């Protein structure tokens, strides 16, 4: 089996042996030979077009950029999460998964040729400058973003620490564009934050799943246990709201931290023999205490793996609004010194066999926030179902995204307040998460 790195933000698959296997299949019969001949005819067409552009275009083109654009076009035509990364972008990705990089501190995606903010990262230049989810970046240092690839735009926003970059922001509720100047900084991602809520509830927020997430969460559990007292803790709140995902192995380890046994997640590729199953090991770090997991429209991928596993095992009560619905796994395999491919190679399934692709995790207890008037109607994500070219679900109704708004003032955070109240109402020994399954889902309107 090839050694790959699986991440829930995206992934790569190298050529090598997979190309050999494909050729073997092509040569297995007359129909396969015909398919191979057609494929090579098309590749010959690409070569003819490339040569014509190289020799006759009005200006001398950059040949390496032409090839990179062709590769990217091929991959992005598959689904929104497959792409090519050049050597620099690959290094940047590796740095990001390690949890430290230089830049502005902003999660972005590409939509209709423009760069759209998914979420600003806490305590970074982007968050301090007031950037919001769903903001559209139209210019970077007075250069138009339209026409750039996502990697190119991200590259323009990165740079030396203490250097500045000017962004022009389009915000739906604002008639005029907003100009923001930010100073680049070393972005040290703290994937885990924790505090005591209500005197006896351990609150742990996971902002993403990088290499430091599980260790940070384990340290937070130990710290909060010491502060509150193991015999006094009413329960744990695991906040996955606006967590876009990250490393699959970290999602598995975080889930395992709350489970003693059973399957956590399975990944199923194109071929049945590629199915992988990940199971929990004995040892619950919380000693069986009740758990509430908070999710919303910005909770995606690895976050949904954790929420789905704990929900299926009735180990936690899922509270908030419907999650994003990214149910695919991407594999990343380096291409020598030429960067790497991010390729969707599998779908993942919760322990009960659910695929949440383009559907999301439905909370056991739905709680909506009071959204400010200026943000109403603009606080919802489209979800995976709203992404152009997303993987379709067979025989399943797709669901769009939900609200991703979290009030900056915890005193106004209805979902957090409801989670604390919920844990205060659970008696020791009550089935973890089953009270929500046994009662009608309450909905707190905006």
PEMOZI-V930904 format. One record per pair of residues at least 24 apart in sequence whose C-alpha atoms are under 8 Angstrom apart, sorted by the first residue. I is the first residue (numbers start at 0). GAP is how many residues later the second one is. D is the distance in Angstrom with one decimal. If there is no record, write none. Layout:
((I/GAP/D) (I/GAP/D))
//
This chain:
((3/327/6.4) (3/328/6.1) (3/329/5.8) (4/326/6.0) (4/327/5.4) (4/328/6.9) (5/241/6.4) (5/242/5.8) (5/243/7.6) (5/323/7.0) (5/324/6.1) (5/325/4.8) (5/326/6.4) (6/239/5.4) (6/240/4.2) (6/241/5.3) (6/322/6.7) (6/323/5.9) (6/324/6.6) (6/325/7.5) (7/237/5.8) (7/238/4.9) (7/239/5.7) (7/240/6.0) (7/293/5.6) (7/294/5.8) (7/320/7.3) (7/321/5.5) (7/322/6.1) (8/72/7.4) (8/235/7.5) (8/236/6.1) (8/237/5.4) (8/238/7.6) (8/292/7.2) (8/320/7.9) (8/321/7.1) (9/71/5.5) (9/72/6.5) (9/319/6.8) (9/320/4.4) (9/321/6.7) (9/322/7.5) (9/332/5.6) (9/333/6.8) (9/334/7.0) (10/70/7.9) (10/71/7.0) (10/318/7.1) (10/319/3.4) (10/320/3.4) (10/321/4.0) (10/322/7.5) (10/330/6.7) (10/331/3.7) (10/332/4.9) (10/333/6.2) (10/334/7.9) (11/70/7.7) (11/318/6.2) (11/319/4.1) (11/320/3.1) (11/321/4.9) (11/322/7.5) (11/328/6.3) (11/329/4.0) (11/330/3.3) (11/331/4.3) (11/332/7.3) (12/318/5.8) (12/319/5.7) (12/320/5.0) (12/321/7.9) (12/327/7.8) (12/328/5.6) (12/329/6.5) (12/330/5.7) (12/332/7.8) (13/318/7.9) (13/319/5.4) (13/320/6.7) (13/321/6.1) (13/326/7.4) (13/327/6.6) (14/320/8.0) (74/268/7.5) (76/312/7.2) (77/311/6.9) (78/265/7.8) (78/309/7.7) (78/310/5.0) (78/311/5.1) (78/312/6.5) (79/307/6.9) (79/308/6.9) (79/309/6.2) (79/310/6.0) (80/249/7.5) (80/261/7.4) (80/262/7.2) (80/263/6.7) (81/248/7.5) (81/259/7.6) (81/260/5.0) (81/261/4.5) (81/262/5.8) (82/258/6.2) (82/259/5.0) (82/260/6.6) (83/255/7.7) (83/256/6.2) (83/257/4.7) (83/258/5.9) (84/66/7.6) (84/254/5.5) (84/255/5.3) (84/256/6.1) (84/257/7.4) (85/252/6.1) (85/253/4.2) (85/254/6.5) (86/250/6.5) (86/251/5.5) (86/252/3.8) (86/253/7.2) (87/251/7.3) (88/62/7.0) (88/66/8.0) (88/250/7.4) (89/249/5.6) (89/250/6.3) (95/114/7.7) (96/112/7.9) (96/113/4.8) (96/114/6.1) (96/149/7.4) (96/150/7.5) (97/112/6.1) (97/113/5.4) (97/114/7.2) (98/89/6.2) (98/90/5.0) (98/91/7.3) (98/92/7.8) (98/111/6.0) (98/112/6.8) (98/113/6.9) (99/86/7.2) (99/87/5.7) (99/88/4.5) (99/89/5.8) (100/85/5.8) (100/86/5.2) (100/87/6.5) (101/56/6.6) (101/57/7.0) (101/58/7.3) (101/59/6.6) (101/82/7.1) (101/83/5.9) (101/84/4.4) (101/85/5.3) (102/54/6.7) (102/55/4.7) (102/56/6.4) (102/57/8.0) (102/58/7.4) (102/81/5.1) (102/82/5.7) (102/83/6.4) (102/84/6.3) (103/53/7.1) (103/54/7.1) (103/78/7.3) (103/79/7.4) (103/80/5.4) (103/81/6.5) (103/83/7.2) (104/82/6.1) (108/41/7.0) (109/39/8.0) (109/40/6.0) (112/32/7.8) (112/33/5.3) (112/34/6.5) (112/35/7.6) (112/36/8.0) (113/24/6.5) (113/31/6.2) (113/32/5.5) (114/30/7.1) (114/35/7.1) (114/38/7.6) (117/180/7.8) (118/123/7.1) (120/68/8.0) (123/61/7.7) (123/63/6.7) (124/57/6.2) (124/58/6.6) (124/59/6.9) (124/60/7.1) (125/56/7.1) (128/51/7.3) (128/53/7.1) (132/246/7.7) (133/37/7.6) (133/244/7.5) (133/245/7.7) (133/247/7.9) (134/34/6.4) (134/35/6.0) (134/36/5.2) (134/37/7.8) (135/33/5.6) (135/34/5.1) (135/35/6.5) (136/30/6.7) (136/31/5.9) (136/32/4.8) (136/33/6.4) (137/29/7.6) (137/30/5.7) (137/31/6.0) (137/32/6.8) (138/28/5.7) (138/29/5.0) (138/30/7.4) (139/25/7.1) (139/26/5.9) (139/27/4.8) (139/28/6.6) (140/24/6.0) (140/25/4.8) (140/26/6.2) (141/24/7.3) (141/25/7.6) (141/26/7.8) (157/26/7.3) (158/25/6.9) (159/24/6.9) (159/25/7.9) (160/24/4.8) (160/25/6.3) (171/206/7.4) (172/201/6.4) (172/202/7.2) (190/25/7.3) (191/24/5.7) (191/25/6.0) (191/28/7.7) (192/27/7.6) (193/26/6.2) (193/30/7.8) (194/29/7.1) (195/28/6.9) (195/32/7.6) (196/223/7.1) (197/222/7.0) (198/29/7.4) (199/28/6.0) (199/32/6.3) (199/33/5.0) (199/34/5.7) (199/35/7.7) (200/32/5.8) (200/33/5.5) (200/34/5.4) (200/35/5.9) (200/36/7.3) (200/219/6.8) (200/222/7.7) (201/31/7.0) (201/32/8.0) (201/33/6.4) (201/34/4.7) (201/35/6.2) (202/33/5.9) (202/34/4.7) (202/35/6.3) (202/36/7.5) (203/32/7.4) (203/33/6.0) (203/34/5.0) (203/35/6.1) (204/32/8.0) (204/33/5.8) (204/34/4.4) (204/35/6.4) (205/32/7.3) (205/33/6.1) (205/34/5.7) (205/37/6.9) (206/33/6.7) (206/34/7.8) (206/35/7.2) (206/36/4.9) (206/37/7.8) (207/35/5.2) (207/36/6.3) (207/37/5.4) (207/38/6.1) (208/36/5.6) (208/37/4.4) (208/38/5.5) (208/39/7.9) (208/41/6.0) (208/42/6.7) (208/93/7.1) (209/36/5.8) (209/37/5.8) (209/40/7.0) (210/36/7.4) (210/39/7.0) (212/37/6.7) (212/41/8.0) (213/36/6.1) (213/39/6.4) (213/40/5.7) (216/37/7.8) (217/67/7.7) (220/64/7.6) (220/65/7.5) (232/56/7.8) (233/55/7.1) (233/56/7.2) (233/189/6.3) (233/190/6.5) (234/54/5.2) (234/55/4.7) (234/56/5.6) (234/57/7.9) (234/188/6.1) (235/53/7.1) (235/54/6.4) (235/55/4.8) (235/56/6.3) (236/54/5.8) (236/55/4.8) (236/56/5.8) (236/57/7.3) (236/182/7.0) (236/183/7.8) (237/53/7.3) (237/54/6.2) (237/55/4.7) (237/56/6.3) (238/54/5.8) (238/55/4.7) (238/56/6.8) (239/53/6.9) (239/54/5.6) (239/55/5.3) (239/56/7.8) (239/59/6.1) (239/63/6.1) (240/53/6.0) (240/54/4.6) (240/55/5.2) (240/56/7.6) (240/57/6.0) (240/58/5.2) (240/163/7.5) (241/53/7.6) (241/54/6.7) (241/55/7.0) (241/56/3.9) (241/57/4.8) (241/58/7.6) (241/162/6.5) (242/55/6.2) (242/56/4.8) (242/57/6.4) (242/60/6.4) (243/54/6.4) (243/55/5.6) (243/56/4.8) (243/57/6.7) (243/58/7.6) (243/59/7.1) (244/54/7.4) (244/55/5.5) (244/56/5.0) (244/57/4.4) (244/58/5.5) (245/55/7.5) (245/56/5.9) (246/55/6.9) (247/54/6.2) (250/51/5.4) (250/52/7.1) (250/54/6.6) (250/55/6.0) (251/26/7.2) (251/53/7.8) (251/54/7.3) (253/52/7.1) (254/25/7.8) (254/51/5.3) (254/54/6.9) (254/55/7.0) (255/24/4.9) (255/25/6.6) (255/28/7.5) (256/26/7.1) (256/27/5.4) (256/28/5.5) (256/29/7.8) (257/25/7.8) (257/26/4.8) (257/27/6.1) (257/28/6.5) (257/30/7.6) (257/52/7.9) (257/57/7.6) (258/24/6.9) (258/25/5.4) (258/51/7.9) (258/56/7.4) (259/24/5.7) (261/89/7.9) (262/46/7.9) (262/88/5.4) (263/41/7.8) (263/42/7.9) (263/45/5.3) (263/86/6.8) (263/87/5.7) (264/40/6.9) (264/44/6.8) (264/83/6.7) (264/84/5.7) (264/85/5.0) (264/86/5.6) (265/82/5.6) (265/83/5.3) (265/84/6.7) (265/85/7.3) (266/62/7.6) (266/79/5.9) (266/80/5.6) (266/81/4.3) (266/82/6.3) (267/78/5.2) (267/79/5.5) (267/80/6.2) (267/81/7.9) (268/76/5.8) (268/77/4.1) (268/78/6.5) (269/75/7.4) (269/76/6.9) (288/139/7.9) (288/143/7.8) (289/25/7.6) (289/26/6.7) (289/133/7.1) (289/136/7.7) (289/142/5.3) (289/143/7.4) (290/24/7.1) (290/25/4.8) (290/26/6.4) (290/132/7.7) (290/141/6.8) (290/142/7.4) (291/24/5.4) (291/25/4.8) (291/26/5.9) (291/27/6.8) (291/127/6.4) (291/131/7.6) (291/141/7.7) (292/24/6.2) (292/25/4.8) (292/26/6.0) (293/24/6.1) (293/25/5.0) (293/26/5.6) (293/121/7.4) (293/122/7.8) (293/125/7.9) (294/24/6.3) (294/25/5.3) (294/26/6.1) (294/27/7.0) (294/28/6.1) (294/68/7.6) (295/24/5.7) (295/25/4.5) (295/26/5.5) (295/27/5.0) (295/28/7.4) (295/106/6.6) (295/107/6.3) (295/108/5.5) (296/24/6.5) (296/25/5.8) (296/26/4.5) (296/27/4.9) (296/83/6.8) (296/84/5.8) (296/86/6.9) (296/104/5.4) (296/105/4.4) (296/106/5.2) (296/107/4.7) (297/25/6.5) (297/26/5.8) (297/83/6.9) (297/105/7.8) (297/106/5.2) (298/24/5.2) (298/25/5.7) (299/24/5.0) (299/25/6.3) (299/26/5.8) (300/24/7.2) (300/25/5.0) (300/26/6.2) (300/27/7.5) (303/56/7.5) (303/57/6.7) (304/45/6.8) (306/54/7.5) (307/42/5.6) (307/43/7.7) (307/53/6.7) (308/41/5.8) (308/42/6.0) (310/122/7.5) (311/38/7.3) (311/39/6.3) (311/40/6.3) (312/38/7.7) (313/117/7.6) (313/118/5.9) (313/119/5.2) (313/120/6.2) (314/116/7.8) (314/117/4.8) (314/118/5.8) (315/116/5.4) (315/117/4.5) (316/46/7.8) (316/47/6.1) (316/48/7.4) (316/115/7.0) (316/116/4.1) (316/117/7.4) (316/119/6.5) (317/44/8.0) (317/45/4.8) (317/46/5.1) (317/47/6.4) (317/115/7.7) (318/44/5.1) (318/45/5.9) (318/46/4.8) (318/47/5.8) (318/48/6.6) (318/96/7.3) (318/100/7.3) (319/43/6.1) (319/45/6.6) (319/46/5.0) (319/47/4.7) (319/48/6.5) (319/95/6.0) (320/41/7.0) (320/42/6.1) (320/45/5.6) (320/46/6.3) (320/47/6.6) (320/81/6.3) (320/82/6.8) (321/38/6.1) (321/39/5.6) (321/40/4.9) (321/41/6.1) (321/79/6.9) (321/80/5.8) (322/37/4.8) (322/38/5.2) (322/39/6.9) (322/60/7.7) (322/78/6.8) (322/79/7.0) (323/34/7.6) (323/35/7.5) (323/36/5.4) (323/37/7.8) (323/57/7.6) (323/58/7.9) (323/59/4.5) (323/60/6.0) (323/76/7.8) (323/77/5.5) (323/78/7.5) (324/31/5.5) (324/32/5.0) (324/33/4.7) (324/34/4.9) (324/35/3.6) (324/36/6.9) (324/58/6.1) (324/59/5.3) (324/60/7.3) (324/76/7.7) (325/30/6.8) (325/31/5.1) (325/32/6.2) (325/34/7.1) (325/57/7.9) (325/58/5.6) (326/28/6.3) (326/29/5.3) (326/30/4.0) (326/31/7.2) (327/29/6.8) (356/27/7.2) (356/34/7.5) (356/35/7.6) (356/36/6.6) (357/25/7.1) (357/26/4.9) (357/27/4.4) (357/32/7.8) (357/33/7.7) (357/34/7.2) (357/35/6.9) (357/40/5.4) (357/41/6.1) (357/42/7.3) (358/25/7.6) (358/26/7.1) (358/38/7.4) (358/39/5.0) (358/40/4.6) (358/41/7.0) (359/39/7.2) (359/41/8.0) (363/72/5.7) (363/73/6.5) (363/77/6.5) (364/71/6.4) (364/76/5.1) (364/77/6.0) (364/78/7.3) (365/75/6.3) (365/76/6.0) (365/77/5.2) (365/78/7.3) (366/47/7.2) (366/48/5.8) (366/51/7.7) (366/75/7.3) (366/76/5.3) (366/77/5.1) (366/78/7.6) (367/35/7.8) (367/46/7.1) (367/47/6.9) (367/75/6.9) (367/76/5.5) (367/77/5.9) (367/78/6.1) (368/36/7.2) (368/37/7.3) (368/38/7.9) (368/44/6.9) (368/45/5.7) (368/46/6.9) (368/75/7.6) (368/76/7.3) (368/77/5.6) (369/42/7.9) (369/44/7.6) (369/75/7.6) (369/76/4.4) (370/34/7.1) (370/36/8.0) (370/75/6.4) (378/24/5.3) (378/25/5.8) (378/26/5.6) (379/24/5.7) (379/25/7.6))
//
